[in-house]
Amino acid sequence: MCSNHLAAIYSLHLDRGFSRIPLIETMIGIDTFAPVTEDDRRNERVQYEGLFFGECRTFLESIYADAMDRMKHCSYLESDETLCVLMFLQEIVATAQWKYRVDAGEELTQFAREFDRLDVDAEKIRLYKLAVGNSGNSAKNE
């Protein structure tokens, strides 16, 4: 069920002209998309409410944690697709919080507020450095 909510939101994201993110598709286990309908657009709020409720919020938090962990094992230059996943997550958390007034939980809300400008390279580097932390990897090849 949680993957279905996220897949619906991702499909709407693509329908708005954004590029595909193969890593998020792998993470949620989707490889084909039905065309977005007017009903899908009208029911977007319902998808957000479902995605941030109960076990689905935990599911989304695990995708966030997995993406942050993936960056510990690569250079900054190799982290582009993972950063795209995090940009997508930041966008949907912000949309849930401020457009639909859906509680996204403390961890995801803090992430969305702290990294609201992931379209800026300096912010991507800052997020990468946060993810890497003290793992011994650095933002080499910036």
C-alpha positions as semicolon CSV with decimal commas, in nm:
position;residue;x (nm);y (nm);z (nm)
1;M;0,000;0,000;0,000
2;C;0,276;0,248;0,092
3;S;0,456;0,187;-0,237
4;N;0,129;0,255;-0,419
5;H;0,091;0,596;-0,252
6;L;0,450;0,689;-0,332
7;A;0,421;0,556;-0,689
8;A;0,108;0,768;-0,744
9;I;0,282;1,080;-0,615
10;Y;0,590;1,000;-0,823
11;S;0,373;0,955;-1,134
12;L;0,218;1,297;-1,074
13;H;0,570;1,436;-1,033
14;L;0,670;1,291;-1,371
15;D;0,345;1,415;-1,526
16;R;0,449;1,767;-1,430
17;G;0,758;1,732;-1,648
18;F;1,022;1,624;-1,399
19;S;1,284;1,368;-1,500
20;R;1,267;1,004;-1,401
21;I;1,480;0,890;-1,108
22;P;1,567;0,524;-1,167
23;L;1,691;0,478;-0,810
24;I;1,358;0,581;-0,655
25;E;1,181;0,351;-0,900
26;T;1,401;0,065;-0,779
27;M;1,352;0,160;-0,415
28;I;0,973;0,147;-0,445
29;G;0,965;-0,143;-0,689
30;I;0,798;0,013;-0,991
31;D;0,899;-0,011;-1,354
32;T;0,587;0,083;-1,550
33;F;0,348;0,371;-1,514
34;A;-0,014;0,409;-1,618
35;P;-0,098;0,748;-1,763
36;V;-0,200;1,002;-1,498
37;T;-0,573;1,067;-1,506
38;E;-0,778;1,363;-1,391
39;D;-0,894;1,149;-1,097
40;D;-0,528;1,096;-1,001
41;R;-0,479;1,472;-0,998
42;R;-0,796;1,529;-0,793
43;N;-0,696;1,261;-0,542
44;E;-0,342;1,384;-0,487
45;R;-0,425;1,500;-0,133
46;V;-0,550;1,150;-0,047
47;Q;-0,223;0,998;-0,170
48;Y;-0,024;1,238;0,050
49;E;-0,244;1,167;0,351
50;G;-0,194;0,793;0,301
51;L;0,181;0,824;0,247
52;F;0,241;1,011;0,571
53;F;0,014;0,801;0,792
54;G;0,128;0,520;1,023
55;E;0,350;0,255;0,872
56;C;0,374;0,446;0,544
57;R;0,554;0,732;0,717
58;T;0,797;0,473;0,853
59;F;0,836;0,338;0,498
60;L;0,920;0,687;0,372
61;E;1,161;0,745;0,660
62;S;1,340;0,422;0,566
63;I;1,381;0,542;0,206
64;Y;1,528;0,866;0,342
65;A;1,765;0,676;0,573
66;D;1,869;0,442;0,292
67;A;1,945;0,733;0,060
68;M;2,152;0,907;0,327
69;D;2,338;0,583;0,394
70;R;2,411;0,526;0,023
71;M;2,608;0,850;0,007
72;K;2,850;0,722;0,273
73;H;2,980;0,472;0,019
74;C;3,056;0,699;-0,275
75;S;3,221;1,025;-0,371
76;Y;3,018;1,340;-0,417
77;L;3,037;1,302;-0,795
78;E;2,898;0,950;-0,769
79;S;2,609;1,058;-0,548
80;D;2,405;1,245;-0,810
81;E;2,122;0,994;-0,841
82;T;2,094;0,955;-0,465
83;L;2,078;1,333;-0,434
84;C;1,795;1,328;-0,688
85;V;1,606;1,085;-0,463
86;L;1,659;1,318;-0,169
87;M;1,548;1,619;-0,374
88;F;1,228;1,431;-0,461
89;L;1,172;1,336;-0,097
90;Q;1,230;1,694;0,016
91;E;0,975;1,813;-0,237
92;I;0,705;1,568;-0,133
93;V;0,762;1,630;0,238
94;A;0,737;2,006;0,181
95;T;0,421;1,958;-0,028
96;A;0,265;1,738;0,240
97;Q;0,349;1,987;0,515
98;W;0,272;2,320;0,359
99;K;0,025;2,252;0,078
100;Y;-0,183;1,975;0,230
101;R;-0,114;2,037;0,602
102;V;-0,021;1,672;0,653
103;D;0,209;1,591;0,945
104;A;0,527;1,444;0,797
105;G;0,687;1,360;1,131
106;E;0,979;1,524;1,305
107;E;1,269;1,372;1,111
108;L;1,131;1,434;0,762
109;T;1,003;1,779;0,853
110;Q;1,346;1,879;0,983
111;F;1,503;1,748;0,661
112;A;1,255;1,942;0,445
113;R;1,315;2,265;0,635
114;E;1,691;2,232;0,655
115;F;1,737;2,145;0,287
116;D;1,470;2,346;0,108
117;R;1,718;2,463;-0,159
118;L;1,859;2,140;-0,299
119;D;1,849;2,300;-0,641
120;V;2,163;2,489;-0,531
121;D;2,492;2,301;-0,563
122;A;2,624;2,431;-0,230
123;E;2,321;2,281;-0,055
124;K;2,373;1,945;-0,226
125;I;2,732;1,947;-0,105
126;R;2,618;2,037;0,247
127;L;2,369;1,747;0,243
128;Y;2,634;1,510;0,110
129;K;2,875;1,615;0,387
130;L;2,602;1,564;0,647
131;A;2,531;1,215;0,513
132;V;2,897;1,120;0,500
133;G;2,961;1,257;0,850
134;N;3,261;1,086;1,001
135;S;3,256;0,775;0,785
136;G;3,599;0,858;0,646
137;N;3,472;0,957;0,302
138;S;3,480;1,323;0,213
139;A;3,329;1,548;-0,047
140;K;3,620;1,476;-0,275
141;N;3,583;1,554;-0,641
142;E;3,347;1,844;-0,570
